[in-house]
Amino acid sequence: MAKELKDWFVPWLLTSREYNVGILDKAWASPEKGRLMLNENPIPPSDKVINAVANVMKHGNWYPDSFLRLRTKIGKMYGLGPDNVALCNGSSEIIDAMMRIFLQPGDEFILSTPTFELFPPRAELCGGKVVQIPVRKGDLQYDVDGMLNAINKRTKLILIINPNNPTGVFIDDKDLIRFCEIGVPLCVDEAYLDYNPDRPSKAPLIKKYPQVFLSVTFSKAYGFAGIRFGFVLGTKEMIAAFKRMFLPWNVSVMSAAAAEAILDNPEEVKAKVKHNNKWMAIFTEELKKVGLKPYPAHGNYMLIDATMTGKTTEQILAAAMDMERIFLKKIGEIRGKSGYFRVTPGKDEENERFLKFIRAYFK
Ligand SMILES: Cc1ncc(COP(=O)(O)O)c(C=O)c1O
């Protein structure tokens, strides 16, 4: 008998977890609803960015080059050279490539939970085994000992998101070094670092620890989630590996032009960071006033503990939509408890709606 189509698929294709993007269709279909669930930037690109993209479109018939000028500019920001930078189509591409670079079927990838939910499926799509260590009770900090104890000879890759998503916390420097010292490939994801202008990148680690690489995206503080742009930083050998795994023309001339335009206009990013950080402070105060527990956050999102109210996450999300037409982010149970959710500051008017909701619903 002829095999069914699914029997031709690699075994891990249908058993791996799926990353659910269904919310995006719903949100685009109803732009009047507040998009406070996605860690997006609410401020659209400036005219400088838009004009740069429009200009380069005149050469949209040509294949891109390797963007040496842009890689040089980015490298300089970190005290590195252009060969320490591989550009990509948003950092999700790094997540995908790193699994394919380091994992063979059965190899283990260690990360914490909860986490950005794209990581586990991309490891499983290589036949990798995902080992998730719950964050610590109380402060939701990485369980560093738990993660280090989980390392064995099949461990081929470790992830630290700094600051973490969705918990918002930074790992202590000395703990990060403990991971570096192990010698197993380590991804330090700095997707949200730009919201913390006083905190330097951990990029200098690559000089001492060649198995460490950094993942950076313009989707957050730079507001390029739909434009798609990011980059990996690493030793020349690490970057050569990523370039080999990425498709040759992974970054379009439009994304690269947009990236260069915003790098040449730092005020744009500063204004976006200022808007976000102002609202993060207001949210923290107002959430505390109604008796909820917002975790100290260092990105464009805030994890909120509402378990003490007896409401489930599902009830909270449904009420926010019902009462103020805002999307919030569902957070699965943490250590067996429901009632956590996450919010990202939106436009002023959407943020006011969020505050109205929490005052009315949790009063
Ligand atoms: C920690 C982390 N890394 C990477 C990404 C991927 O972002 P992008 O592919 O848009 O760069 C996200 C998105 O939310 C994230 O939270």
The ligand as a Gaussian input file, in Angstrom:
#p B3LYP/6-31G(d) Opt

LIG

0 1
 C       13.698000      36.656000      23.811000
 C       13.303000      36.807000      22.398000
 N       14.186000      36.475000      21.439000
 C       13.890000      36.577000      20.140000
 C       12.653000      37.045000      19.745000
 C       12.379000      37.052000      18.261000
 O       12.161000      38.283000      17.763000
 P       12.419000      38.650000      16.239000
 O       12.454000      37.426000      15.420000
 O       11.286000      39.533000      15.880000
 O       13.741000      39.337000      16.231000
 C       11.693000      37.410000      20.683000
 C       10.372000      37.897000      20.284000
 O        9.512000      38.231000      21.040000
 C       12.029000      37.276000      22.048000
 O       11.162000      37.583000      23.016000

